Amino acid sequence: MANFKGHALPGSFFLLFGLWWSIKYPFRQIRKKKDRQHGDRGRQMHTVLFNRIDLVEGALKIFFAFVGIMAEQFVPDGPHAHLYKDGWVKLMNWQHSTMYLFFGISGIADVLSMSSRHVPVGLDRLSLSLALFVEGFLFYFHVHNRPPLDQHIHSLLLYAVFGGAASTMMEVFKRENIVLELLRCSLAILQGTWFYQIGFVLYPLNGEEWDLDRHDNIMFITMCFCWHFAVALLIVGICYCSVFWASKWCERRQLGDMEMGLRKSTASDSSSQKALLQESDEE
C-alpha cells in the first residue's frame, strides 16, 4: 500500500461491494414483499436465486483476497513470502496480507453457508464482522510515528471500519434487517472512497504534496470525511429508489401485457361467437 495503487486496490474492493449490496438488499426486500402475495412457489424460487448470488459473492471475495495477498507479497519490493531474514521483512505488507486473509476467510464462510445446510445460520455475517474488526485492529497499530495528517487520515478510516464491524455483528442476531444492511452498504462505500482519498493525499497524482504537519489540513480532512459519508448515504438512497422504481415499472409493464393478452383473448372469443352465430343463421 506504499503507493496510490496500493490504496486504490482495497478502495475498489469496498466500493464495488458497497454498490452491489446497495442494489441487492433493496431488491431482495421488494421481492420478499411480492412473494408473500404470490405464495410459496415464488418464495422458493427467489430463495434459490439469492443463495446462488451469495455463493458467487463469496467466490469473488476469495478471488479479491487472493489477488490482494499476491499483490502485497510479490510486488518487486515485497517480502516474497519471507517474514524474517536477518530481521523482520516488510511488516507493512504482511499486515495488509493478513487483512486480505480474513476477508478471504469471510468469502469461504459465505460459500459454505450457501452450499451446506449444516453450517450455523449467521456464520457468514460473523466472519465478515471479524474480518472488518481485524482490519481496524491492524490499522490502529499501523501509523505510529508518522506525520500528524498521515495518522489522522488513517484514524478516520477506523470509524467506518469499526462501525461496519458493529453493524454486521448486529446482523448475526437480527438477520435480514434492511436498515442494518443499508448501514453496512454506506459504510462499505465510505471505506472505498476514503481509501482513494488517502491515496490522493499521501501519494498525489498531480505531484503537489500536502503539508502533513499543518493543522488546517487536518481540519479540512475531517470535514472531507463527513462529506464522503454524506455522499455514501446519498448513493445508497439513490440505489434504493432506483430499485424501487424499476420494480414498479416492471410491475406496470407486466400488468399492461396481461391486459393486452386479455383483450386479445376476449376479442378472439367474441369474433368466434359471431362466426358461430352467422353459421347458425345461414343454416
N, C-alpha and C positions, 0 to 999 in steps of 0.2 A: 504493500500500500504506500510505499515511499515515493509515489508519483500520482499524477492525476488519474491515469488509467486504473491504478490500484483502488482508488476510491470510486471510480465510475462502475467497476465490476459489481461490488455489493450494492451500490446505489441502484443499478439496473435491476438486480435481483429483487430487491424490496419494492421498487416502483412497479415492476411488471406484476408481481404477485398481488400488490395492493390494488392495482387497477382491475385485475382479473377477479379478485374477491368482491370488489365493488359492483361487479356485474353479476357474479354467480349467486351471491346470497340474496339480493332482491328478487332475482329470477326464481330462485327456489321457494322463497316465501310466497310469491304470487302463484306459482304452480300448486303449492300446498293448499291454498285457499280454493283454487278451482277444483282440485282433486276431491275436496270434501263434498262438492256438489255433484261430481260425476261418478263417485263410488270407488270401490276397491281396485278396479281394473286400472284406472288412470293412476292411482296412488302407487301401485306395484310397478307400473311401467316407468314412472318418473323416479322411483327409488333406485331401480336398476341403473337408470341413466346417470343419476348423480353419483352413485357409487363408482361407476366407470370413470366419471370426470375426476373424482377424488383420487382414484387409482393412478390416472395419468398425471395428476398434480404431484402426487408423491414421487413418481418416477422422475419428473422434472426437477424436484428438489434434490434428489440423489445426484442427478446429472450436473446441476449447477454447483452443488457442493464439491463434487469430484473435480470439476473444472477449476473451482477456486483453490482447492488444495494443490492441484498440479501447477497452477499459475504462481502460487506463493513459494512452492518448493523448487521449481525447476526453471525459474527465470535465470538469466545469465548470472546475476549476482545473488541468487538464492542459496539456501543451505543445502540443496540437493539431498534431502533426507538425512543429513548429518546434524545431530543435536549437539554433540560435544566432540571437539577436535582441537586440542591444545587450548581449551576454553569453550564457552558457550558460542554456538554458531547461529547468528541471525535469529535471536529470540523473538523479534517482532514478527517475522514471517511465521514462526512456529505458533505464535499466539493467534494470528489470523487463520492459520490452518486448523487450529483447534476450534475456532469459531465455526468454520465451514463444516468441520466434522460433526458437530452437534446438529447442524441443520440437515446434514445427510442422515443422521440417526432419526430425525423427525420425519424425513421422507420415507425411511424404512418402516417407521411406525404407521405412516399413512397407508402404505402398500399392504402391510399385514392386517390393518384394521378393515380394509376393504376386501381382502381376499380370504379371510378366515373368520369364522364365527366364534372361535374360541378366544379371540383377543378381547380383553375387557373394554367395555364402552368408555370412551373418553381418553384412551391411551394416545390417540393422535393429537388431541389438544394439550395433553400433559407434556408430551415430548416437544411440541412446538413452544410451549411456555418455558420449559427448561432450556431449550436452545436460545431463546431470547434472553433468559436470565444469565446464561453463560456468556453470551455476547456482551451484555452490560457489565458483568463481573470482570471480564478481561479488559474492557475499555476503561474501567475505573482505575486500574493499575497500569495503564498504558502510556500515560502522558506526563508522568512526574519528571521534574527537572527540565521542562520545556518552557518556551516563552509564554507569557500570560494569555495572549489571544489563542495560541495553539491549545493550551489547556482548556480554555473556556469553550471554544467551539466544539471540542470533543465532549466536554462535560454536558453541554446542552443536548447532545445526542442521547445521553443516558436517560433523559426524561421520556423520550419516545420509546427507547428500548425497554426500560423497566415498566412503563405504562402498558406497552404491548404484552409483556410477560404477565402482568397482573390481570389484565382483561382476558387474556387467553386462559389463565388458570381458573378464572370465574366461569368460563365456558365449559370446563370439565364438569362442574356441578349444575350449571344452568345451560344445558345444551340447546343449540339452535335458537338462541335468543338473538333476534335481529339487531337489537341496539348494541349489544356487546360485539357482535360480528362487524357491524359498521364502524364501531370504535376501533377495532383491530385494523380494519381496512385503512382508516385515516392515519393511524399511527405507522402503518407499514409504508404508506405513501410519504409520510413525513420523514421517515428514515431514509427512503430512497432519495428524495430531493435534498435532504441535508447532507448525505454523503457527497453528492455532487457539489453542494455549497462548500464543504470542507476542502474538496479538491480544488475548487476555483480560488479559495482564499490562500491555501498553503502552497499551491502549485499553479499560479495564474497562467493562463494560456497566452495572454497578451503581453506577458513579460513585466507588467507593473506589479511589483511586490508590495504586500501590505506591511505596515509597521506593526509588528507583533507585540510591541510593548506599549502602544498608545491606548489610553483608556477610552477615548472616543470610539475607536474601532470595536472595543468590547461592547460598548453600549449599542452601537449600530447592529452588531451581530446578534445581540439578544433580541432586539426589535425585529430583526430579519427572521429569527426563528419563529416568532409569533406569526409573521406573515406567511411563512411556509406552512404552518399549521392551519391557518385560515384558508389557504389555497387547497390544502389536502381535504379539509371539510367540504369546501365548495366542489371539488372534483367528485367526492363520494355522493354529495347531493345531486349533482348533475347525472351521474351514472344511475342513481336510484330512480330519478324522474324519467330518464331515457328508457330504462327497462319497463317502468310502469306504463308510459305512454305507448311504447312499442307493443306491449302486451294488449293494451286496449285497442290499438289499431288492428292487430291480428284478429281479435275477437269480432270487431265490426266487419272485417273483411270476410271472416268465416260465416257470420250471420247473413251478410249480403249474398254470398254464394249459395247458402241454404235457401234463402228466399227466392233467388233466381231459379234454383232447381225445383222448388215447389211450384213456382209459377209455370215453368215449362211442363211439369207433370200434370198440373191442373188443365193447362191449355191443351195438351195432348189428349187428356181424358175427355174434355168437352168436345174436341174435334171428332174423336172416335164415337162419342154418343150421337153427335149429329149425323155421322155417316150411317150409323145403325138405324136411326130414325128415317133417314132418306131411303134406305133399302126396304124398310118395312112399309113405307108409304107407296113405293113402286110396286111392291107385291100386292 
